[in-house]
Amino acid sequence: MKRIEEFRMYYNHTIHPELLRMEKRRLRLIRLFVLSVLILSGVFLLEFYLDIWVLTLALSIPLGLFLFYVAYRIQRFRNTFKPNIINLVLDFIDDGANYDVNYPLKYNPKGFIEKQRFLGSQIFATPAESYHGEDFITGKVGNLEFEMCELFVSETSPVKNGLQEVFKGVFMHATFPEETNGRIIIWPKRHRHRHFRAIRDFTWMDAVDVSHEIMNPAFREAFLVYATNRTHVIGILSEPMQQAIVDFRNETGKEIYMSFINREIYAAVTEDKDLLEPHIIRSNLSFELIREFFRDIHLLLKIAEDFDQMH
């Protein structure tokens, strides 16, 4: 809660002025768009009344160039809005006590976590025929190096033509610097049927249901927890971490997946929409728009931070 309050102050002093600047650009784009619609309507009316094909052809060339220019400006606005805001959010996160000043957070709008890394989490059993992502972030929290991005993963549907969604949201991978043994995977209970193959594959590795070792009743009610033999469940999945995940799930309604595969940590948060995609028709001056993105990232990094402190 304290971190959210600090972020609200940072938003007011740093992010909101940038949003105001981008809002002025958006309004100029709206005026350009309205002007292009008026010109296009005028050309159609002129053609309707005069019916002069040569005149219409002559007008269509500059009109086409103008429409191309408007489309270019809109796309440029979309391409610059998200990086500008994300970099400001990352600057705030980077100032946290557990972030290495010699290893600053880095952002690549076109990058994403490789497919084999995603499959290595063992959370999702899928061929992932359609796999792409964006908004790649790397950094270091405590002793853990991490990477995260938005992912869009689909597979061929077994019951109908086309693809069905496997995962859409923010995915994180972190690596602990020391060798650790044990494997734990956590799935949302209400989506148990979607992950039958992944659960079956994990049990073939001698994993068993260890929900009885979870002391938090709300966490035990919401999640399936499987672990391999001799894995210290509470030593990995601490009670504060369990409560933080339950609180996040209750506040947002988003589902969370996690796995700890020896020294590799994976966490995923579902997201129905593309985070921080700017609106063109309506205003982007919204704290909630930015807060949602920050909250998703903050939860994933809190998981990595908690694991680092526990070990």
N, C-alpha and C positions, 0 to 999 in steps of 0.2 A: 504493500500500500504506500509506504514511504517513497519508494522509487517512482511510482506512478505520479505522486504529488510533485516530486522533483521534475519529472518529465513535463508535467503541466506548466510549470514555471519556465522551463526551457522552451517549450512550445510558444508561450506568450512572447518571450524575448527574442527568439531566434528563428523558429520555423514560421510563425505567423507572418512576419514581415516578408519572408520569401514567398509565402502563399499569396500575399497581397500583390507582389510584383508579377507573379504568374497569372493572377486574376486579371490584371490589366491587359496582359497579352491575350488571355482568353476572350475578353470583351472585344478587343480589336478583331479577333478572328470571327466573332459573331457578326460584327458589322460588315466584314468582308464577305461572309457567307450570305447575309441578307442582300447585300449589293449584287452578288453574283446571281441570286434568285430573281431579283428585279430585272437585271439585264437579260437573263435568259427568257423571262416572261415577255419582256418587250420585243425580243427577236421573234418569238413565236407569234405574237400578235401582228407584228409587221409582215411576217410571211403570210399569215392568214388573210390580211387585207390586200396586200400588193401582189402576192403570188408570183414573185420574181425570183426564180431559182438562182440566178447568178449573184444577186444581192445577198441572198441567204448564205450562199457558199462563201462569199467574201467576208461576211460578218462572223461566220462560224470559226474562222481561223483565229482571230484575236480573242474571241470568246472562249475557245478551247484552251488557249494559252493561259487566259485568266483563271479559268476553272482549275487547270493544272497547278497554277501558282497557289490558289486557295487550298487545294488538297495537300500540297507540299507544306504549307505553313501549319496546317492542322496536324499533320504527321510529325513535323518537327517539334511542335508543342508537346505531343504525346511522348516523344522520345527523350525530351529534356526534363519534363516534369518529374518523373519517377526518380531518375538518378540524382537530381538536385535535392529532393526531399529525403531520399534514403541516405545520402551522404551526411546530411545534417543529423538524422537519427543515429547513424553510426558514430558520429562525433560525440554525441551524448553518451552512448554506451561505452565508448572507448575511455571516457573519463572515470569509469568505475574503478574501484580500488583493486579489483582482481585482474585487470587487463594490463598486459605488458606494453609499456611505452615503446619498447624496441620492436614490437610486433604489432603495428596498428592494423585495425580492421580494414580490409580491402574489398572493393565492390566492382563486379563486372556484370553489366546488365545482360550480356548475351551468354555468359557462362552458366554451367550447371554441373551437378555431381554426375559422374559417369554411371552408366547403367549397371555395370558389374558391382559397383559399390552399393547401389540401391538393393540389388538382389542379395548381396552379402549380408544384409541385415536379417535375412530369413523371416522377416515379418510378412512378406507377401510372396506367395508361391505363384509365379506367373511368368510366361515367356515375354511379357511386356512388348508386344509387337509395335505398339506406338509409345515412344518414350521421348519426351523433350522437356526442357526446363528453361529458366531464366533467373536473373537476379542472384548471381552467385556471390556469396560473402565468405571470406576466410579471415581467420584471426586466431588469437590464443587467449584462453581464460584460465588463470592459474597456470598449471603445468600442461593443460590440455590444448592441443591444436585442433581446430574445428573447421568445418566447411558446411555451408547450408545454402539452400536455394529453393525456389518454387519448382515443383515438378508436376507434370501432367502425364499420367501413365494409364494406358488402356491395353486390353487384350481382346482377341477374337471371342465373341460370344458363342457359347456352346449350344444355345437354344434359338438364336435368330441371326440373320445376316448382319454383318457389321461388327463394330467394336463396342465393348462395354468398359466403363470406367473402373480402374483398379484403385488409383489414388490420385487425388488432386489436393495440393496444399504445400506446406513448408516442410522440408526434410533436412535433418541435420546428421552429420557424422563427425565424431570426435575420436581421437586416439589418445589413450593413456600412455605415458612414457615408459612405464614399468610393466613387466609381464604380470598378468593376473589370470586366474583360472576360474572358469564357471560360465554358464550361459543361462540367461533369463530372457523370456519374451513375454510382452504384455499386449493383449488384444482387448478391445471393447467387447463386453459380453453381448450387447445387443446386435453386434455384427458377426457373431460366432459363425453363422452359416456361410458368410462370405469368405471366411478364412479356414474352412475345413481342411483344404489341402496343406496349408502352411502348418496348422496344428498337427495334422497327421504326420507330416515330414519331420517335425520337431520331436514328436513322441517316438519316432523310429530311431532317433538319436539318444534314446533312453531318457528323454525329458518326461516329467510328470507334473500334474497339477499340484502347485504348492500354495494354493489360496489360504490354506489353514495357517500358514506362517505369516499372513498379513494381518496386522493388529487393527488397522483402520477399517471399521465396518463399511464406511461409504466407498472406500477404494475396493474392498472385497466384493461389494455389491455391483460395482460398475465394470470391473475388469477381470479377465482371465489371466492368471499368472502361472506360467510353466517354467520349470528350471531343470537343469541336468543334475545328476547325483553329486553331492558334496559341494553344491553351490551355496554360499552364505547369502541367503536372500535379503535379509534385513541389512546386512553389511553393504549391499549394493543399492537396494531400494529402500532408502531411509524413510522413517516416519514423516519428517518434515517434507521430503520430496513427495510422498504419497498425498499429504494434505494439500500441497501446492497444486498438484495435478487435479485433485478433486475440486478444489476451489475454481480453478481455471475452467474446468469442464462445466461446472454449474453456472458460471457467469456467462460463458460464451456459447454453450451448446455444441462446441466443436469436439471431435473425437481425437484421442491421442493414442499413439502406438509407440512402444519402446522395445529395444532389445539391447542386451549387454552380451557381446560375444567375445569372451576373454578380455582383451584390452581395447576392443572396439565398442563404441557407444553409438547407438542410432536412436533417433526420436523423430516422430512425424506428427504434424498437426493438420487435420483436414481443413480445407477452405473452399467454400462454394464459388467464390469469385476471385478474379485476379486482384491481388492486393495493390493498392495505391495507383490503380489505373485512373487517369484523370477524366473528369466529365468535360464535355464541350458545351452542351446546352445549358447545364446548371453549374452553380458555383462549387468550387473545391475548398472553400474556406470552412473547413470542418475539423475540429479537434478529434472527433470520433474516427474519422477516416484515417488519421495518422496514428491515433492511439491503438487501433486494432492491429496495425502492422507492428508497432512497437511491442504490444502485448504478446503476440505470437513469438517474435524473436526472443523477447525477454524470458519467456517460459522455457524455451529450448536451451538457452544459454544458462538459465538457472539450474536446469538438470545437470548440465556439464559441470557447472561451478560446484554444485552440491556433491557430485561424485568426486571431484578433485579434492574438496575439503575433507571428505570422509576417508580418503585414502592418502 
